[in-house]
Amino acid sequence: MKDKRHSFASVKEPQKDKITGDVIVEKHVCRNPKCQKPFIIYWFDLRMHIDRM
C-alpha cells in the first residue's frame, strides 16, 4: 500500500471512471540481471460501485 488514499496497485493503467482521485506512478526496472526490463506500478483508490435493482 502506497498510502491510505492509494491502496490498490496494478501494472495496468486504471480507467479514469473506475478510480477516485489521482494515480501515483512508480517506475521500476526488473531486478533480474537477465531481464532488466522497465515497468510501471500504478497506485490508486478504487471507486466502489453499489448495484441497485
N, C-alpha and C positions, 0 to 999 in steps of 0.2 A: 504494500500500500504506500503510495507516494505521500499522501496526507489524507485527512478526513474528507476533504472535498473532491479528491481524485482517487477513489478506492478501487476502480476497475482498470485492468491493464489488457492491452491487446497489441498484436503485431500488425493488425489491420486498422487503418484509419476508421474511426467510428463515424456513422452517419449523423449529420447535424440534428436531425429530428429525433434521434434516439438518445441524446445526451442532454444534460443540464449544465450550463456554464461553459467554461473553456476546456481546452485539451492541453495537457503538458506533453511535449515531445522530447524523448530522450534518445539520442543517437548512440549506438554501441557498435563495437566490432567483435566478431566471434573470437573467443579466446583460443579456439583450436588452431594450432600452428599450421595445419594443413588447409584450413578454411579461410580464416581472416576476412570473411565477408561482412560488410556493414549491414546493420539492420536498425529498425526504429521500434521503440516501445511507446505506445500512446496511453497516457493515464487520463481518466475521465470519470465523471459521475453519470451513471446510467439513469435515464429518466424512467420512472416507474409508471406503468400503464395499468389501469384498472378497467377491465372489460365489464360493461353493463349490458344486461339483457332485458 
